[in-house]
């Protein structure tokens, strides 16, 4: 059954759980009765999140891991299954971004971003999906981005990782739904988290700063979409209109994107 109505006793693994959306989602899952495995590179930050969960009466397992390392992911997935007895819900949230013109973007960073943002989700899904199919029950969330629907200037490398993630999620959802596994793709706009470094923020247009949303909005939308059995959700909802415009009026959308990014930054400068 695709609808996720109760988290009591659910076993969840959240990647990128040390801060931002991942941290808040892990806290909310634990508050609702889930046992949560926390996965990220920073062990000390994960310990703090685990302490927060324990102080609220929840249970968390700390799994320091770099999702860009397939072997490390396999070991972390094995530990999660051993500690929790299995994983029912996987949230592929780990990732990072950047704001550079493509010609200025270091190729090594472009490759690393693809390993973390896209291949990290591939490795985690590969490690945990077989057991979900065996049980005939599971949920996988891909935390993508509106930048995975619309190619964004100054975010070319990041957009590419999220386009790849969305393509993976759409195809995978069709493959596994008859086996009892539900796939949800979440496409937020810019979120006010440590994800954005000061240098990134400095390159953003004023309108982008004003349109930033809180992590709570993304987490609320994610949990609501799981409860309703939705396959995709855009946050804020108004951004979904851009997906339609991309199909029926691509030229207009392109000019608006340019005006609100490249032209706006030039004007602000």
HELIX and SHEET records of a PDB file:
HELIX    1   1 UNK A   20  UNK A   31  1                                  12    
HELIX    2   2 UNK A   43  UNK A   55  1                                  13    
HELIX    3   3 UNK A   70  UNK A   84  1                                  15    
HELIX    4   4 UNK A  102  UNK A  104  5                                   3    
HELIX    5   5 UNK A  107  UNK A  113  1                                   7    
HELIX    6   6 UNK A  114  UNK A  119  3                                   6    
HELIX    7   7 UNK A  120  UNK A  135  1                                  16    
HELIX    8   8 UNK A  146  UNK A  148  5                                   3    
HELIX    9   9 UNK A  156  UNK A  176  1                                  21    
HELIX   10  10 UNK A  177  UNK A  179  5                                   3    
HELIX   11  11 UNK A  198  UNK A  202  1                                   5    
HELIX   12  12 UNK A  206  UNK A  211  1                                   6    
HELIX   13  13 UNK A  215  UNK A  228  1                                  14    
HELIX   14  14 UNK A  237  UNK A  239  5                                   3    
HELIX   15  15 UNK A  240  UNK A  248  1                                   9    
HELIX   16  16 UNK A  250  UNK A  260  1                                  11    
HELIX   17  17 UNK A  262  UNK A  268  1                                   7    
SHEET    1   A 7 UNK A  59  UNK A  64  0                                        
SHEET    2   A 7 UNK A  35  UNK A  40  1                                        
SHEET    3   A 7 UNK A  11  UNK A  15  1                                        
SHEET    4   A 7 UNK A  89  UNK A  92  1                                        
SHEET    5   A 7 UNK A 138  UNK A 143  1                                        
SHEET    6   A 7 UNK A 181  UNK A 188  1                                        
SHEET    7   A 7 UNK A 232  UNK A 235  1                                        
END                                                                             
